[in-house]
Amino acid sequence: MKKSSLIIGRQPLIEAFESGKAIDKIFMYKNINGENIQHIRQLAKDNHVPVQMVPVEKLNSFTRANHQGIVAIAAVVQYTELQQVIDHIVSKGGHPLFMMLDGVTDVRNIGAIARTAVCCGAQGIIIPDKGVGALNEETMKSSAGALEMVHISRVSSLAHAVDTLHLNGISVMGAEMKADQKVYEMDFKQPCCIIMGSEEKGIQRFLSKAADAHFAIPIAGSFDSYNVSVAAGIILYEAMKQRIPHPLSLSTQ
């Protein structure tokens, strides 16, 4: 990990939050107490930044400096609140097209999805603050810089994100292997968000139940499944193909 990506100590972390710097994760000594700790916890909660309680040896492995029981990792991307993204897209006359990543942990897959999202006109990617691969330098490299060209919304609850999408008239569609409808039967011209689950577990049940529709990608023969980034590419290409005659639908940044 690059030392420049570390934020070491309590006051430097507070100042990073107050300056609007995006934080990817906070590592905190498991027996920490004292000045500013509750304030830091509240800042982390307000900004949907995960906090991991760790032994002091973990913190010492990051730095030899006086870390005061806290080391944070600065994010390589700037996160944007979901409602702000929706408002921005709509104000420019665009039809929202989002990807929601549920349990996708491989950073190379996340980077590849971001790259395809930009190429196919998707404007935003929604990720949870826990249970997803870190958006670090490796992810940025895998995305070929696309993570800086698409809106990233990190949320504390994917269920609440679905509620926000619904309140804004955005349909939520789940990509699932056993769905009856096929990807080419879906209407991606409408404002929509596509949920992609992990290759091992798929979409969590509560998200599947909250989705407005479900669809599958046909597979020739009896092979198990597509790689998640490949599946995302197939879906996003279908969405772009449907939206091509409607230039406003591809309006983005």
N, C-alpha and C positions, 0 to 999 in steps of 0.2 A: 504494500500500500504506500502511495506517495505521502511523504510527510506533509506536503502542502495541503492535503485533503483532510488533515486532522485538526480538530479544534480542542485544545488542551486547557482544562481548568474551568472553574465555575463562572467567573466574570467574563472571560472571552466567549463562552457559550451564550451567556445572556446578551452580550453585545452583538453576537452573530444573529440571534433571533430578532433583536430590536432593529437591526439594519436591514432585515428582510432576507437574509441569506438562507437558502434552502439547506436543511439538515436531513441527511439520509437516516442516521441512526445514532442513538446515544448509548454508550456503555457506562454503567454506573456501579460503583463498588457496593456490594450487597449489604454491607453494614454502614452505609454512609449516613451522616447526620450533620446538623449544623446549619450554618448560614446559607441562605439562598436555595436550599434544596427544594423546598416546597414550591418556590417561585419557578424553578427550572422544570419541575414536574408539570406545573400548570401550563407553562409555555409549550412543553412537548405535547401535552394533550390538546391544546388549542391549535397546534400546527400539524396534528396527526403524525407526530414523529415517534416511532417505537423506542421504548427504553428497555434495555436488557440489563438485568442485575448480574454482576459477574464477580469472581474473586479478584483480589488485587493483582494476582499474577497475570491475569488477562490484560489489565490496564498497563502493567509494566512492560508487557510485550509490545505495546504500541509505541511507548516513549520512555525515555529516562528522565524526562522533565518532571517537575512537581505538578502532577495532574489533579491533585486535590480530590481524587476519587471519581473523576469524570473525564472521559474522552469521547468526543463526538466525531462523526464522519460527515464532512460537508458533501452535499449532493452535487453531482455534475450537471444536473438539469434543474430548471426552475419549475416548481409545481404551481399550478393554477387552480383555484377553487372551481368546482364543477359548474356551479350556476353562472359564474363569470364567463366560463368558456361558452356555455350555451348562449348566453346573452350576446356575446361577441359575434358568434357565428350567425345568429339570427339577424342581428343588426346590420350585417353585411349582405343579407339576402341569401345566405346559404341554408342548405338542408342538413342538419347534423347527421354525421356518420361517425359513431364511436366504436371502439373495441374495449371490452372489459375483460381483464385477465384475472382468472380465479385459480389460484394455486399453481401458476406457471413460475417455476423456480429457476430454470436454466437461463442464465443471463444472455447466452447466445441466441436462444429462442426469442427472448424479449427484444433484443436488438434487431433480429431479423423481422419480427412482427412490426416494429416501429418503422423500419425501412420500407416495408411493403405498404404500410398504412399511408405513408407520405406519397409513395408512387401511385397509389390508387385513390387518392383524394379524401381519405379519412382525416378528420380534423383533430380527434382527441383519443387518448388512451386513458382508461380508468384503472387504477391499481389499488389494492388494499394496503394499509400501512404495515400489515404483517402477513407472512405466508406467501411472499412473492420475492423473486430474485432481486438483488440490489441493483439499482441503476448506477453502476459504477463505471470506471474507465473502460473495463472490458465490454460492458453493455454498450457504451457509446461507440467503441470501436466496431462492434458487431453491427451496429445500426448505420455505420458509415456516416455518422453525424446527424442522422434523421431524428434522433431524440431531441435535438435543438430546433426541429422544424415542425413538431407536432405538439399540441397541448397535452401535458401530462397532469392528471388530477389524481392525487393520492387521498384516499378517504379512509375514515376509521371504520366504516361499515358499508359493505357492498349492497346490503339490503336497503340502507338509507339512500344510497346512490341510485338504486332502481326507483325508489319513490320520487326522487328529484327528477329523474328522466321522465317518469310517467306524468308528473305534475306539469312538465313542459311539453307534453304531447309527443314524446319520443317513445316509439315502440321498442321493446326489449326482446331479442331473439336469442335462443340458446342453441349452440351447435352441439348436437348429441348423436352418438353413433346409431342409436336404436329409434330415432324419430321417424315418423311415417313420411312427412314431407321431405322433399329433396331441395338442395340449395338453390337450384335453378327455378324452383316453384315459388320462391319467396319474393316479396316486393321490397327491394332495397332502395327504391326511389323515395320512399317515405322517410321522414326523420327516424333514425333507428340506431340501436346499440346492439352489438353482437357479443355475446358472452362466450369466451373460450376457456375451457377448463383444462386441468392437467391431463397428461396422457394416461396417467395411472388411475386417477379417481374420477375424472370428468368434472362436470359442474356440480357444486354442492347442491343438496336437495332443496334447501330453502330458496336458492336462487332459481333453480329449475322451476319450482312452483310459482315463483313471482314473474317468470317470463311470459310474454304474450303469445309466443309461438316457439316451436322447436323444429329443427331441420337437421338432416344428415347429408354428408357428402358420399355419393356412391363409390363403392370400392369393387373393382373387378376381382373375382376369385374369392378366396377365404382368408386373405391376409388380415391381420388384427386391426391396425388403424394407421392413419397418417401421423407424421410428426406434427406437433401443434403449430409450428411456424409455417409449415407447408400447407396445413389445413387453413390457417388464417389467410395465406396467399390466395388459395383457391376461392375462398369466400369473398375477399376484398376485390378480387378481379371480377367476379360475378356482379358485385355491387357497382363497380366502376363501369362495367359494360352496360348495365341497366341505366346508369346515370349519364352516360356520354351525350345523349341527345338533349340533356337538360343541363347546360353549362353552369347555371346558378347552383346546382346541386353539388358541384365540386368546389364551390367557393370555400376558402379555408382561412389562412392566417390573417 
